[in-house]
Amino acid sequence: MIYSLIQPDDSWILWAFLAGWAGVSIYLEQKYEWASKVSGAITALVGAMVLANLNIIPTDSPVYDTVWAYVVPLAIPLLLFQTNILKIWNESGRLLVIFLISSIGTVIGAIVGFFLLKDFIPDLYKVVGMMTGSYIGGSVNLAGLSARFETPGDLLSSTVVADNLMMALYFLILMVIPTLAFFRKRYHAPYQEMIEKSADKDEKNLAASYWKRKEISLKDIGLAVGSAFTLVAVSFKLAELFDSLIPSGENANFAYHALNGFLGDKYLMLTTVTLITVTLFSRFFENIKGAQEIGTYLIYIFFVVIGVPASLPIILQNAPLLFVLVFIMVTLNMIISFVFGKLFKFNLEEIVLASNANIGGPTTAAAMAISKGWTKLVAPILIIGTLGYVIGNYIGAAIGYWFGLY
């Protein structure tokens, strides 16, 4: 492990950095025009990347694991309190199509990458299988497929580092794309245009306009946080129950695998339970103020954590060819997404979020939608991206077994 000024077990110092830098990123975004154009999410991510590569903060720590285990799940229901499930259903169909097109880009990238590098990286079929699943459904699939292929520990850790750096760089690119004239001239961007038109001219920037001061009470905070904890607890316990009851081992058939993938997945269950609850008790949740603000702040902490593991020295030492592999896969995913997105007249926001959901999973895509102010796309991309867990798991396994024959 590379030495860092702040040690991995310095929990309070690391939490101070995560929470503090997330707050600074939000402040800069709302205070300065340049930071608003860059976005607070990029500021949070890049700041963490810089400090990690300067060996000031560690690239791995139990504190970061806590963010994935607790902060992200709590953010999801908070951001869905104002969700209208009927509108989501109407908007999710288009996202599903572009998501599947983007997934095809991942598979093409996997095929190209494997045949270019198979003579240089031992057990490459295992890595390609893992990364195919990961770049269709997010990092959750990487963990499951690594166990399925029994990937050696050193190869797995090097792959994770390469993946983290590639994701961080790609998220930066995707965040910037909607602001570039080249893409705005060639793709329709209705959500971005709506934000720009509705922004108050007296405000300094879009972020400050969108996140203007609102009335909030202690009761609102209590109900928002308490409801979020309850929804996460109930959802995760239900997922654990279904996962234990529905067979998913090697002897289980396809139907059982699919059912377990849907009902046994924690994030899909969390999204489903939250949407049903919010729909049934819409008046209660609509009257809670501040839930979106709290959830968004938690997502900014998540963006800080995304940037931390992207250690350039480790990549150069251990995984340069693995980085080439993930670069090929992500690049082809992007090319296929934007070419066919243009051909089938998808909105720029839909293409960006679909590609993000493939590479990073539903949480990173939702975080991007939130940070950009595309609030109507948050719930749909969460649903579509979560389905990618199931799709990616099967496609990744199939790709790995196929390439294992070579």
Secondary structure, DSSP 8 states (H G I E B T S, - for coil): ----SS-TT-HHHHHHHHHHHHHHHHHHHHH-HHHHHH-HHHHHHHHHHHHHHTTSS-S--HHHHHIIIIIHHHHHHHTTTT--HHHHHHHHHHHHHHHHHHHHHHHHHHHHHHHHHTTTSTTHHHHHHHHHHHHHH-HHHHHHHHHHHT--HHHHHHHHHHHHHHHHHHHHHHHHGGG-HHHHHHS--HHHHHHHHHS-TTSSSHHHHHT------HHHHHHHHHHHHHHHHHHHHHHHHHHHHS--STTS-HHHHHHHHHHS-HHHHHHHHHHHHHHHTHHHHHT--SHHHHHHHHHHHHHHHHHTT--HHHHHHH-HHHHHHHHHHHHHHHHHHHHHHHHTT--HHHHHHHHHHHHH-HHHHHHHHHHHT-GGGHHHHHHHHHHHHHHHHHHHHHHHHHHTT-
